[in-house]
Amino acid sequence: MTKQVCKWCGMTSECKELNGNFVYFDNPSAKQCKTCRNGRTRYGLDRLQQLALLDKQGGVCYMCEQKITLFSGQYSAKKNPNAAIVEHCHATKKVRGIACHPCNNVLGKIDNLEIDPIKYLKKLISLYEK
């Protein structure tokens, strides 16, 4: 098998992710790894840019400030509570930061509400202030 090199991050098909799996390329002629392809297509961020953003956040979720890990290969919070994801506004697609799965889920649900999110959050806050 020929070694593949990602044109964005420089990772090769012989490199391993944190989960022990090899860096994945969609096919033998792919010029970019799946992480960079997905990240650039969805968020405009390749692997190195995602890692830089997480580093800028101090290695923690930008919402709850819990330590998180990108590219763990475990995208389920049950399998890896420290798994991270690029968090973005559903309407504008603008990246807001790197978040843990629980925070990403909450923010995604709020983005998809058909009511004013500020009004919703004020009601939510009032529940916890009692």
Residue frames as a rotation matrix with the C-alpha (Angstrom) as fourth column:
MET 1
0.577 0.816 0.000 0.00
0.816 -0.577 0.000 0.00
0.000 0.000 -1.000 0.00
THR 2
-0.231 -0.651 0.723 1.32
0.622 -0.670 -0.405 3.45
0.748 0.357 0.560 -0.95
LYS 3
-0.418 0.021 -0.908 1.77
0.823 -0.414 -0.388 5.97
-0.384 -0.910 0.156 1.85
GLN 4
0.238 0.565 0.790 -0.64
0.734 -0.637 0.235 8.90
0.636 0.524 -0.566 1.45
VAL 5
-0.712 -0.462 -0.529 0.14
0.687 -0.615 -0.388 12.40
-0.146 -0.640 0.755 2.72
CYS 6
0.424 0.897 -0.126 -2.54
0.871 -0.442 -0.216 14.97
-0.250 -0.018 -0.968 3.49
LYS 7
-0.168 -0.487 0.857 -1.87
0.748 -0.630 -0.211 18.23
0.643 0.605 0.470 1.63
TRP 8
0.498 0.442 0.746 -3.33
-0.091 -0.828 0.553 20.25
0.862 -0.343 -0.372 4.52
CYS 9
0.867 -0.068 0.494 -1.99
-0.498 -0.099 0.861 18.77
-0.009 -0.993 -0.120 7.76
GLY 10
-0.025 -0.957 -0.288 0.91
-0.910 0.142 -0.390 16.60
0.414 0.253 -0.874 6.55
MET 11
0.011 0.091 0.996 -0.39
-0.665 0.744 -0.060 13.51
-0.747 -0.662 0.068 8.36
THR 12
-0.597 -0.270 -0.755 0.18
-0.763 0.483 0.431 10.27
0.248 0.833 -0.494 6.51
SER 13
0.454 0.777 -0.435 -1.78
-0.632 0.625 0.457 7.05
0.628 0.067 0.776 6.18
GLU 14
-0.040 -0.557 -0.830 0.91
0.377 0.760 -0.529 5.53
0.925 -0.334 0.179 8.44
CYS 15
-0.804 -0.193 0.562 0.16
-0.364 -0.588 -0.722 7.97
0.470 -0.786 0.403 11.32
LYS 16
-0.436 0.674 -0.596 -2.18
0.764 0.627 0.150 6.98
0.475 -0.390 -0.789 14.13
GLU 17
0.094 0.600 0.795 -4.98
-0.229 -0.764 0.603 9.02
0.969 -0.239 0.066 15.70
LEU 18
-0.443 -0.226 0.868 -5.37
-0.862 -0.160 -0.482 9.23
0.248 -0.961 -0.124 19.48
ASN 19
0.486 0.731 0.479 -7.73
-0.814 0.578 -0.055 6.24
-0.317 -0.363 0.876 19.37
GLY 20
-0.173 -0.673 0.719 -5.02
-0.252 0.736 0.628 4.05
-0.952 -0.073 -0.297 17.81
ASN 21
0.601 0.421 0.680 -6.62
0.548 0.402 -0.733 3.95
-0.582 0.813 0.011 14.35
PHE 22
-0.524 -0.787 0.324 -4.62
0.766 -0.270 0.583 5.02
-0.371 0.554 0.745 11.34
VAL 23
-0.470 0.311 -0.826 -5.35
-0.337 -0.928 -0.158 8.40
-0.816 0.205 0.541 9.77
TYR 24
-0.017 0.609 0.793 -8.15
0.582 0.651 -0.488 7.74
-0.813 0.453 -0.366 7.30
PHE 25
-0.759 -0.114 -0.641 -8.09
-0.465 -0.594 0.657 8.65
-0.455 0.797 0.398 3.62
ASP 26
0.191 0.981 -0.019 -11.34
-0.690 0.121 -0.713 8.12
-0.698 0.149 0.701 1.65
ASN 27
0.983 0.082 0.162 -9.60
0.055 0.718 -0.694 6.29
-0.174 0.691 0.701 -1.20
PRO 28
0.377 -0.915 0.140 -6.09
0.796 0.398 0.456 5.37
-0.473 -0.060 0.879 -2.39
SER 29
-0.209 -0.479 0.853 -5.80
0.862 -0.501 -0.071 8.52
0.461 0.721 0.518 -4.55
ALA 30
0.815 0.576 -0.057 -7.11
0.522 -0.690 0.501 11.00
0.250 -0.438 -0.863 -1.93
LYS 31
-0.105 -0.873 0.477 -4.84
0.447 -0.470 -0.761 13.99
0.888 0.134 0.440 -1.36
GLN 32
-0.421 0.006 0.907 -6.32
-0.689 -0.652 -0.316 14.97
0.589 -0.758 0.279 1.98
CYS 33
-0.961 0.093 -0.261 -7.20
0.234 0.776 -0.586 13.00
0.148 -0.624 -0.767 5.09
LYS 34
-0.168 0.986 -0.007 -10.85
0.737 0.131 0.663 12.62
0.655 0.106 -0.748 6.04
THR 35
0.079 0.158 -0.984 -10.46
0.902 -0.431 0.003 14.92
-0.424 -0.888 -0.177 9.06
CYS 36
-0.724 -0.401 -0.561 -9.17
0.152 -0.886 0.437 17.79
-0.673 0.232 0.703 6.92
ARG 37
-0.859 0.450 0.246 -11.70
0.268 -0.016 0.963 17.13
0.437 0.893 -0.107 4.14
ASN 38
0.048 0.933 -0.356 -14.64
0.898 0.116 0.424 17.14
0.437 -0.340 -0.833 6.54
GLY 39
-0.007 -0.115 -0.993 -13.31
0.786 -0.615 0.066 20.06
-0.619 -0.780 0.094 8.58
ARG 40
-0.888 -0.369 -0.276 -12.60
0.117 -0.760 0.639 22.23
-0.446 0.535 0.718 5.55
THR 41
-0.693 0.687 0.219 -15.93
0.382 0.093 0.919 21.37
0.611 0.721 -0.327 3.90
ARG 42
0.176 0.860 -0.479 -18.08
0.878 0.082 0.471 21.89
0.445 -0.504 -0.741 6.99
TYR 43
0.719 0.108 -0.686 -16.25
0.600 -0.595 0.535 24.62
-0.351 -0.796 -0.493 8.90
GLY 44
0.839 -0.470 0.275 -13.39
-0.103 -0.633 -0.768 25.93
0.535 0.615 -0.579 6.76
LEU 45
0.389 -0.698 0.601 -10.88
-0.907 -0.178 0.381 24.47
-0.159 -0.694 -0.702 9.23
ASP 46
0.273 -0.375 -0.886 -8.34
-0.305 0.840 -0.450 21.74
0.912 0.393 0.115 8.57
ARG 47
0.566 -0.075 -0.821 -6.88
0.629 0.683 0.372 19.53
0.532 -0.727 0.434 11.34
LEU 48
-0.468 -0.857 -0.215 -4.11
0.817 -0.326 -0.476 22.00
0.338 -0.398 0.853 12.24
GLN 49
-0.605 0.321 0.729 -6.51
-0.228 -0.947 0.228 24.95
0.763 -0.028 0.646 12.42
GLN 50
0.546 0.818 -0.180 -8.87
-0.101 0.277 0.955 22.98
0.832 -0.503 0.234 14.66
LEU 51
0.305 -0.530 -0.791 -5.98
0.885 0.465 0.030 22.06
0.352 -0.709 0.610 16.95
ALA 52
-0.731 -0.584 0.352 -4.82
0.459 -0.803 -0.379 25.71
0.504 -0.115 0.856 17.01
LEU 53
-0.107 0.792 0.601 -8.31
-0.391 -0.589 0.707 26.85
0.914 -0.159 0.373 18.02
LEU 54
0.747 0.347 -0.567 -8.43
0.301 0.583 0.754 24.28
0.592 -0.734 0.331 20.83
ASP 55
-0.163 -0.898 -0.408 -4.95
0.931 -0.003 -0.365 25.35
0.326 -0.439 0.837 21.95
LYS 56
-0.655 -0.013 0.756 -6.09
0.019 -1.000 -0.001 29.01
0.756 0.014 0.655 21.97
GLN 57
0.390 0.881 0.268 -8.95
-0.426 -0.085 0.900 27.90
0.816 -0.465 0.343 24.28
GLY 58
-0.189 -0.572 0.798 -6.43
-0.978 0.035 -0.207 26.28
0.091 -0.819 -0.566 26.63
GLY 59
-0.865 -0.179 -0.469 -7.45
-0.236 0.969 0.067 22.72
0.443 0.169 -0.881 25.71
VAL 60
-0.769 0.638 -0.042 -10.91
0.286 0.285 -0.915 23.13
-0.572 -0.715 -0.401 27.23
CYS 61
-0.136 0.846 0.515 -14.50
0.979 0.036 0.199 23.44
0.150 0.532 -0.833 26.00
TYR 62
-0.815 -0.233 0.531 -15.19
0.258 -0.966 -0.029 27.10
0.519 0.113 0.847 25.32
MET 63
0.109 0.926 0.361 -18.53
-0.269 -0.323 0.908 26.85
0.957 -0.196 0.214 27.17
CYS 64
0.922 0.376 -0.093 -18.07
-0.048 0.350 0.936 24.66
0.385 -0.858 0.340 30.27
GLU 65
0.343 -0.901 0.265 -14.25
-0.875 -0.409 -0.260 24.79
0.343 -0.142 -0.929 30.42
GLN 66
0.692 -0.137 0.709 -13.85
-0.249 0.876 0.413 21.02
-0.678 -0.462 0.572 30.84
LYS 67
-0.399 -0.902 -0.164 -10.74
-0.585 0.112 0.803 19.44
-0.706 0.417 -0.572 29.31
ILE 68
0.733 0.668 0.126 -11.50
-0.271 0.458 -0.847 18.03
-0.623 0.587 0.517 25.85
THR 69
-0.404 -0.858 0.316 -9.71
-0.062 0.370 0.927 16.09
-0.913 0.355 -0.203 23.11
LEU 70
0.358 0.438 -0.825 -10.07
-0.850 -0.213 -0.482 16.44
-0.387 0.873 0.296 19.35
PHE 71
0.155 -0.272 -0.950 -9.76
-0.820 0.501 -0.278 13.48
0.551 0.822 -0.145 16.96
SER 72
-0.376 -0.253 0.892 -10.24
-0.813 0.551 -0.186 10.83
-0.444 -0.795 -0.413 19.63
GLY 73
-0.827 0.131 -0.547 -12.25
-0.310 0.705 0.638 8.69
0.469 0.697 -0.542 17.23
GLN 74
-0.598 0.671 -0.438 -15.00
0.801 0.502 -0.326 8.43
0.002 -0.546 -0.838 19.85
TYR 75
-0.823 0.291 0.488 -17.76
-0.048 -0.891 0.451 10.82
0.566 0.347 0.747 18.83
SER 76
0.302 0.915 -0.268 -20.19
0.273 0.187 0.944 9.65
0.914 -0.358 -0.193 21.48
ALA 77
0.013 -0.254 0.967 -20.16
-0.772 -0.618 -0.151 11.37
0.636 -0.744 -0.204 24.85
LYS 78
0.865 0.331 0.377 -20.93
-0.497 0.673 0.548 7.97
-0.072 -0.662 0.746 26.41
LYS 79
0.790 -0.609 -0.067 -17.81
0.543 0.747 -0.384 6.42
0.284 0.267 0.921 24.88
ASN 80
-0.363 -0.930 -0.059 -15.57
0.887 -0.325 -0.326 9.43
0.285 -0.170 0.943 25.49
PRO 81
0.570 0.671 -0.474 -16.87
0.796 -0.593 0.118 12.25
-0.202 -0.445 -0.872 27.71
ASN 82
0.067 -0.635 -0.769 -13.83
0.169 -0.753 0.636 14.35
-0.983 -0.173 0.056 26.72
ALA 83
-0.307 -0.135 0.942 -14.49
0.925 0.190 0.329 14.08
-0.224 0.972 0.066 22.97
ALA 84
-0.319 0.096 -0.943 -14.63
0.055 -0.991 -0.120 17.46
-0.946 -0.090 0.311 21.26
ILE 85
0.046 0.402 0.914 -16.31
0.977 0.173 -0.126 18.88
-0.209 0.899 -0.385 18.19
VAL 86
-0.947 -0.255 0.197 -16.16
0.305 -0.907 0.289 22.09
0.105 0.334 0.937 16.18
GLU 87
-0.167 0.914 -0.370 -19.18
0.800 -0.094 -0.592 24.06
-0.576 -0.395 -0.716 17.45
HIS 88
-0.968 -0.157 0.198 -20.89
0.251 -0.694 0.675 26.40
0.032 0.702 0.711 15.00
CYS 89
-0.437 0.849 -0.296 -24.04
-0.469 -0.496 -0.731 28.45
-0.768 -0.180 0.615 14.50
HIS 90
-0.339 0.373 0.864 -26.55
0.605 0.790 -0.103 26.43
-0.721 0.487 -0.493 12.50
ALA 91
0.716 0.688 -0.117 -27.96
0.386 -0.530 -0.755 29.51
-0.582 0.496 -0.645 10.76
THR 92
0.771 -0.444 -0.456 -24.72
-0.587 -0.774 -0.239 31.25
-0.247 0.451 -0.858 9.75
LYS 93
0.852 -0.475 -0.220 -22.32
0.352 0.831 -0.431 28.26
0.387 0.290 0.875 9.83
LYS 94
0.313 -0.756 0.574 -19.88
-0.554 -0.637 -0.537 30.53
0.771 -0.150 -0.618 11.72
VAL 95
0.055 -0.422 -0.905 -17.50
0.581 0.751 -0.315 28.61
0.812 -0.508 0.286 14.00
ARG 96
0.741 0.255 0.622 -17.85
-0.326 -0.673 0.664 29.69
0.588 -0.694 -0.416 17.64
GLY 97
-0.015 -0.790 0.612 -15.21
-0.999 0.031 0.016 27.41
-0.032 -0.612 -0.790 19.16
ILE 98
-0.470 -0.158 -0.868 -14.36
-0.207 0.976 -0.066 23.85
0.858 0.149 -0.492 20.09
ALA 99
-0.020 0.599 0.800 -16.88
-0.982 -0.160 0.096 22.32
0.185 -0.784 0.592 22.50
CYS 100
-0.889 -0.094 0.449 -17.53
-0.243 0.927 -0.287 19.10
-0.389 -0.364 -0.847 24.35
HIS 101
-0.804 0.594 -0.022 -20.43
0.322 0.467 0.824 17.00
0.499 0.655 -0.567 23.08
PRO 102
-0.186 0.805 -0.563 -22.88
0.962 0.033 -0.271 17.92
-0.199 -0.592 -0.781 25.87
CYS 103
-0.269 0.053 -0.962 -22.36
0.123 -0.988 -0.089 21.67
-0.955 -0.143 0.260 25.28
ASN 104
-0.957 -0.100 -0.272 -22.51
-0.253 -0.165 0.953 21.21
-0.141 0.981 0.133 21.50
ASN 105
-0.627 0.778 -0.036 -25.81
0.708 0.588 0.391 19.35
0.325 0.219 -0.920 21.86
VAL 106
-0.035 0.608 -0.794 -27.33
0.779 -0.481 -0.403 22.08
-0.626 -0.632 -0.456 24.05
LEU 107
-0.469 -0.215 -0.857 -26.18
-0.188 -0.923 0.335 24.86
-0.863 0.318 0.392 21.73
GLY 108
-0.993 0.116 -0.015 -27.46
0.019 0.291 0.956 22.98
0.116 0.950 -0.291 18.68
LYS 109
-0.328 0.926 -0.188 -30.88
0.942 0.335 0.008 22.56
0.070 -0.174 -0.982 20.28
ILE 110
-0.017 0.278 -0.960 -31.00
0.438 -0.862 -0.257 26.26
-0.899 -0.425 -0.107 21.18
ASP 111
-0.814 -0.349 -0.465 -30.00
-0.252 -0.510 0.822 27.19
-0.524 0.786 0.327 17.61
ASN 112
-0.900 0.436 -0.014 -32.89
0.219 0.479 0.850 25.11
0.377 0.762 -0.527 16.27
LEU 113
-0.472 0.761 -0.445 -35.58
0.636 -0.055 -0.770 26.58
-0.610 -0.646 -0.458 18.54
GLU 114
-0.281 0.457 0.844 -38.37
0.803 -0.370 0.468 28.44
0.526 0.809 -0.263 16.83
ILE 115
0.867 0.469 -0.172 -38.48
0.483 -0.703 0.522 31.02
0.124 -0.535 -0.836 19.63
ASP 116
0.582 -0.658 0.478 -36.06
-0.462 -0.751 -0.471 33.77
0.669 0.053 -0.742 20.57
PRO 117
0.167 -0.567 -0.807 -33.04
0.495 0.756 -0.428 32.03
0.853 -0.328 0.407 22.17
ILE 118
-0.775 -0.444 0.449 -32.51
-0.112 -0.603 -0.790 34.89
0.622 -0.662 0.418 24.66
LYS 119
0.008 0.879 0.476 -36.11
-0.914 -0.187 0.360 34.60
0.406 -0.438 0.802 25.88
TYR 120
0.670 0.206 -0.713 -35.68
-0.087 0.976 0.200 30.84
0.737 -0.072 0.672 26.19
LEU 121
-0.231 -0.871 -0.433 -32.41
0.487 0.282 -0.827 31.15
0.842 -0.402 0.359 28.11
LYS 122
-0.633 0.081 0.770 -33.88
-0.560 -0.735 -0.382 33.74
0.535 -0.674 0.510 30.49
LYS 123
0.509 0.855 0.095 -36.66
-0.743 0.381 0.550 31.28
0.434 -0.350 0.830 31.32
LEU 124
0.498 -0.416 -0.761 -34.08
0.314 0.904 -0.289 28.56
0.808 -0.095 0.581 31.83
ILE 125
-0.611 -0.756 0.234 -32.02
0.104 -0.369 -0.923 30.78
0.785 -0.540 0.304 34.14
SER 126
-0.208 0.618 0.758 -35.13
-0.856 -0.490 0.164 31.61
0.472 -0.615 0.631 36.18
LEU 127
0.701 0.460 -0.545 -35.65
-0.217 0.866 0.451 27.88
0.679 -0.198 0.707 36.83
TYR 128
0.151 -0.763 -0.628 -32.22
0.695 0.534 -0.482 27.63
0.703 -0.364 0.611 38.48
GLU 129
-0.622 -0.370 0.690 -32.44
-0.124 -0.824 -0.553 30.88
0.773 -0.429 0.467 40.41
LYS 130
0.363 0.869 0.336 -35.38
-0.576 -0.074 0.814 29.61
0.732 -0.489 0.474 42.51
